[in-house]
Amino acid sequence: MPPRYREIILTLSRLFDLSLVGAAFIGAYFLKRWLPLPALGGLATEPNYYLVLTLALISCNFGFKLAGMYQPLANSWLKKRFIKVFRGIGISIIFLIVFLFSLHITGISRGLLAIFALLTTAILLLKVLLVYRYKMRTGAVRKTENVLVIGSRARAVDTITALVNIPGHPYHILGCLEIDDTPVGQEVTAGVKIIGRLENFRKIILNTVIDEVIFALPLKMIINAGEYIAAAEEVGVHVRIMPDWQIQNLMYQPAIANISFDDTMGIPTLSLSATPQKTTQRFIKEIVDFTGSLTALIFLTPLLLLIALAIKATTPGPVFFTQERSGLNGRKFKMYKFRTMVADAEALREQLLKDNEQKGPVFKIRKDPRITGLGAFLRRTSLDELPQLFNVLKGEMSLVGPRPPIPAEVTQYEPWQRRRLSMKPGLTCIWQVSGRNGVTFRRWMTMDLEYIDNWSLLMDFKLLLLTVRAVVFASGH
């Protein structure tokens, strides 16, 4: 994760925790004031409770930081987070008492401090638990970044060691590719082995889920190094090049990738990314995806139930259609839709291949005989796509992005078309609001790449508005 991105998340997390602390203090104040708690004494009116609240926030800010509440953790995530919360509250209360004593603020009820400490602890533990459960559901407790390392010598060893020694690191080192006859299967370090030769690079990145490639060899040692970098760039895989190899002598000029110097585990790297590196905007996009999908599911529950009942009443078979799709960088996931075809539609697909109206690996028929009467309406209004809000909530999809393809179609992609997998797939996209069946496959791919290259939050907002219009006026097909 880029340092700026990490800092933004860290700052927002601290601010959110402090807002919870403030809420706990206000709650403790009113509990102490209104509830009959004689064992805890009365509530004095002399102290300036606004000042006490300010001191409590300052104390917690320092206390939580000293307790390491915002440091990354790997294993035993929940248990260690709980321990850090208890430690942070304890340190914060000590700080607060010292502040009150130093500033000669008297009359503060010990009962108020006790209720405040208990409420703050309970709220923060609940927050940790909810975050943990959400991450467990989305597979993000330890979001894995699949990394392929080029080279197996000293620099590669240093790179791998730096990666695996980071607390809570998200990196899964797939292995190393070498340029010489070093035996395949030989361990490099930390259990990472040589998995093949560099000459098989293109085949490996096309058939393996890879998020990053790190060149840990001097590029001058690699024949046609630019071709390997271009191959990774073409399919949307992030490239990192260790900088102590006189990058300025590199003749390769990326045609698509964004070039930037990055700080990876304290090691400066030259970063080539074929996806937008608008860190703050991408972070906001993730927040919008989660909150937007959750809000939409809450408000659309009656409509979802109505559609489900209509499907069940009009055609035999399940309400939902689930299908394996390819997500970010080729990750497989189950995509949900309302069923719009007859129950045995997949079995009938082979018989209809001769009628395919699209060129390329996709299968499209304008008047597909498998579509039910209700299904035609759901497709025309795009209402069949609504269950994918669950995919968005799980973190498998985004509200806006290239549509997720079937894995079998991906295997037939040309290399340049694979780059559409370098962004999380979306519920809607440019193609979705542009007539769909009237768009050729090649134009469809070009649209997705144009979206990736020109992405912004404003573009997402416009596409969402166009999608709403397409649904309202049933112009999706």
N, C-alpha and C positions, 0 to 999 in steps of 0.2 A: 504494500500500500504506500503511495507517495506520502512524504512527510507532511505536506500541506493538508492533505486529506485527513491524515491521522490527527493533526492538530485541531482541525475543525471539529471532528468527532469528539475529541477530548474536551474541548471548550464547551461544546453543547451539553455533554454529559455532566460536566461540573455545574453548569448553570441550572440544568434540570434538577440535579440533586439538591442544590441550594434552594431552589423553589419549593422542593418537598420539605426541606428543613424549615423554611418559613411557614409553610402550611401546618407543619407539626407544632411549631411554637404557638401559632394562633389558636390551633385546636386545644393545646394544653392550657392556654390562658382561659379560654371559655369553659373548658371542663372544670378547671379549678374554681372558676367564678360561679358557675351555675349548679354544678352537681354537689350534693351533700357529702362531702368527704372530710368529716371532722378529724379523722386520724391523721390527715395530712395538713391540718391547720388551715387558717384563713388566707385570704389574698390581700396583701397590703396594697395601699393605694399610693404610697410615697414614690416608689421607683418610677423612672421614665421607661415604660416597657418598650417604646420604640427604640430607645438606646440599647436596651437589653437584647432586643431582637437583632439589631445591627451587630452587636458584639457576638451573638450566637452564630450569625452567618459568617463573620470573620473567623471565629474559632473553628467552625466546621470546615471552612475552606482550607485552613492550615492543617487541621487534624486529619481530614480525609486524604490530603496529599501525603502527609507523613506516614499514614497507615498503608500507603501504596494501593489505594482503592482503584486507581486508574492505570495501573500497570498491567500489561498483557499477561494472561495466564494460559497455560497449556492444559495439563491433565488436572483432574479433580476440580474442574472449573467452579462448580456450585459451592462445594465445601469451602474452598479457599476464598471465594467471594464473601461468603457468610462470615468467615473469620475476620476478614479485612473490614467488614462493616462494623462488627463488634469492637474491633480495635480502634477504628476511626471515631466511633461515638465516644469511646472512653477517653481518647486523647482530646477530643473536642470539648467534652465536659470539663476536663482539667484546665484547658485553656480558658474556658468561659469563667470558671471560678477564679482563676488567677486575674483575669481582666476585671471582674467585679470587685475583687479585693483591692487591686492596685488603684482603681478609680474611686474607691470608697463608696461604692453603690450598695446601700444597705436595704434591708426590708424585703429582699427577694426570698420567697418561700422555697424551702428545700423540696416541698411537695411539688411545686411547679416545675422545678428542675428535674425531679424524678419522672413526672408525667411527660415532660418534654423529651427526656432521654428515651423513655419507653416507646412513645409515639414515633419518634424519629427512627429508632431501631426497627420497629415493626414496618413502617412505610418503606424504608430502604431495603429491608429483607424481601418484602413483597415485590418491589420493583425488580430486584435481582432475580427473583424466582420467575416473574413474568417474562423478563428478557431471556432467561435461560430456556423457558418452555417454548418461546417463539423461535429461538435459534435452533432448538432441537427439532422443531417441526420443519423448519426451512433448511436444515442441514448446515446452518451457519455457525454452530458453536465453534467449529474449527473449519472455516471455509478453506477448502484445499485449492492451492494453486499448483497445477502440474508443471514441473520445470524439467526441461531437457538441457543438459550441459554438454557443450562441445569442448572436448579435451579431457585429459585425465591426469595431467601433470601437476606441478606445484601450485599453479594459479587456480586450477580446477579444485584442488584439495582445499585451498584457502577459501574459495567461494562456497563450496559445499559446507565446510565447517562453520563459516559465518552464518549460513542459512539455518542450519539445524540447531545452532546454539542459541538462537533468539527465543526467549520465553514466549510460549504460545505461538510459535511460528506456524504459518499456514501452508508451508511449502512441502510438496511431495516430489522428491527428486526421482524422476523416472529412471535415470541412468545417464551414462556418458557415451558419446560417440567419439571414436578416435580416428586419426588419419593414418596411423601406422599399423603394424601387425601385432600390437598388444592383444593378447588373447581375450576373446569375448567371454564374459563371466568373471573376469578378474576384478576383485574389489578395489575401489579407488580409496574410499574412506567412509566411515559412518554407515556401513552396509550398502553404500551405493556402488553399483558395478558398471562395467563397460557392457553396453547392450548391442553394440554393432559398430559399423564403419560409417564414416561421414558420407560416403558415396550413396548410402541408403537414406539420406536425410529427407528427401522429398517424399519418398514412400512412407516414412515413419510419420511425418507431420500430417499426411493425408489420412492415415488410418489409426491415429492415436489422439486422444484428448490431450492437447498441449496448450497451456496458457502462456508460457514464456520459454524462450530459448536464450541461454546465456553462452556467449562465445568466450570461453576461458582459455583460448589459444591465441597467440599472435596471428593476426590475419595474414601476415606475410608468409606464414607457414602453410596456409590453406590455399590450394590451387582453386582459382575461380571463386574466391570467398564471396564476392558480390552476388553471384548466382544463388548461393545458399541463403543469403540475407534477403534477396528478392523473393525467393520461394516462400520464405516465412511471412514476409510482408504481404505477398499476394493472397494468402489464405487468412490473413488477419491475426497471425500469431505475434505476440509482443516479443521484440528482440532487445537483448541487452548485450553490450560489447564492453569488456573490460578496457579501460581507457589508456592503459600504459603500453599500448601497441601503436602509437603514432597514428591515430585515427585520421589525422589530416592528410595522410598519404593514400587513404582509401579512395579509389577511383569511383566506387559505386555511389551513385546519387539516387536516393529513394524517390520514386515517382509519386507515392501515395502517403507513406508514413510521416508522422510528425516526429521531428528530431528534437530531443531535449537532453540536457545533462541532468542526471538524477542521482539521488543518494540512496543506495541500496545496502542496508545493514552497515552503514558507515563506509561503504566502498563506493567511490564515485563511478558512475557508469554513463555511457552514451545510450540513450533510450530511443528506440524507434517503435512507434505505436501507430497502427493503421486505424485506430479508433480515437475519437475525440478525447483529449486530455483536459477537459474543462472540469477540474476536480470538484469545485464548489457546486457547479450546476448538476453534475452527475450525482453528487450526494443529495441534493435537493430532489432530483428525479426519483431516487430510491425512497425518500420520505413520502413524496407525492404518491408513488406506486402503492406503498403500504397503507397510508391513510385513505387514499382515494378508493382502493379496492375494498377496504373494510367498510367505509362509509356507504359505498354503492351496494355492497351485499346486504347491509342492514336495511337500507331504504327500499331495495328491490326485492326483498324476501317475498312479499305478497305476489309480485309478478312471477318470480321464479316458481313458486308453488302452483300458481295458476297454469303456467306453461307445462309443468310436470304432470299435473292432473289431466290436461288436455291431451298430452302425448299418450298417457296411460289409457285414456278413455277411447282414443281413436285408432290406435295401432297396437298389436301385440308386440311384446319385447320390452327391453329396459328403457328407462327414461333417458339415461345418459349414454353417450358414446365416448369411450375412452380409447385413445390411440397413442402409441409411442411416437414421440417427436424428438427432433434434434434441437437442443437449446444452445446456450452460450458455448462457443468453441466445440460444439459437437456433443455436449452432455445430453444423455437420454433422459426423458421424463414423460410421464403420462399426462396428456392434455385432455381436458374435459370439454364436451360440447353437449347440447341437447341433441338427442337422436332425431335426425331429419329424414332418414332412409329406412327401408324395410330392414327387418332384423338380420337377414342374411346378406346384407349389402356387400360385405367384403368378399364373400364367396362368389358373388356374381360379377365382381370387378374384372376377373380374368376374361370373362365372356365379352366384355365391353371394350377391351383395350383397342380393338380395331377401329372403334368409333371415336377415339381420343381426338379432340379438336385443338390440342396444344402441341407445339413443337417443344422438344426438350424432355427432361425426365418427369415432368408433372403430368398428371392425368386429370383432364377437365372435359366434361360434356355439358353443353348448354342445356339440353333437355334430357337430363339423366333419368331413365325410367325407374331407378331405384328410389327416387325422392317421393315421399308421401305428400298428400295434399297439404296437411298442416306444416310439413317440413319445408315445402316451397315458400310458404308465408314466412316461416321463421328465418329462412335463408335470405329472402328478399329484404327483410327488416333487420338482418344481422342479430336477431334475438337468440339464435342458436349458439352464439359465441359467449353469451353472458356467464356460463359456468367457468369460463377461463379466468374470471375474477378470482377464483380460488387458486389458480396457478400463479396469479400475480401476488396474492396474499402470501403464498408459500415461498415467493422469491424466485420461482422458476421462469416467470415471464414479467414483462413490464406492460404498462398501459399502452405505450406506443413503442413500436420497434418492428423490425422485419418479421413477417409471419413465420412461425416455426415449421420447417419442412419435415417430411417423412424421411427417416434414415436411409431408406432404399433410394430415394431421390438424390440425397447428398452424395452417395457413392458415384453418381453419374455426373456430378457437377464438374465443370471445367475449373482449374485451379483458381482463376480470378473470381469465380462465383462463390467459392468457399468463404470469401471475406465477409459475406453477409452474416456469417455465424459469429463474427467477432463482437457483436452487440447482443444483449439479451433480447430474445424474441418478444414481440408485442401483441397485444389484443387487437390493435389497429395499426395501420401504416399507410403510406402514400398509395400503394396498390389497392388497399382495402376501400379507399374512397375515390378511386379513379376508374370505376367501371368493372374491375376485376376480370370477368371473362372476356372483355374486349381488349385486354392488355396481353401482348405476346409474352412468352416466357423470358426472352432476352430483355425486353423492355422492363419486365417485372424485376429482374435481377439488377438492372441498371438503376431503377428507382430506389431499390433498397440501398445500393451503394451510395447514391446521391444523398439519401437520408443520413447515412453514417458519416459521410464526409462533411456535411453541412449542418449536423445536428445542433440544436439549441433548445432550451426550455420553451422559447417562444414558438418554435416549429412544432413541438409536442402539443402545445396549447391549441394552435391552429388546427392540427390534425384531429384533436379531440372534438373541437367544435364541428369540423367537417363530418366527423363520424356521427355525431348527434344528428346533424342534418340528414345524413344518409339513412339513419334509422327512422327518423320522423317521416321522411318522404319516400321511404322504401326504395332508395336508389342504389342500394349496395351491389346489385347485380346488373 
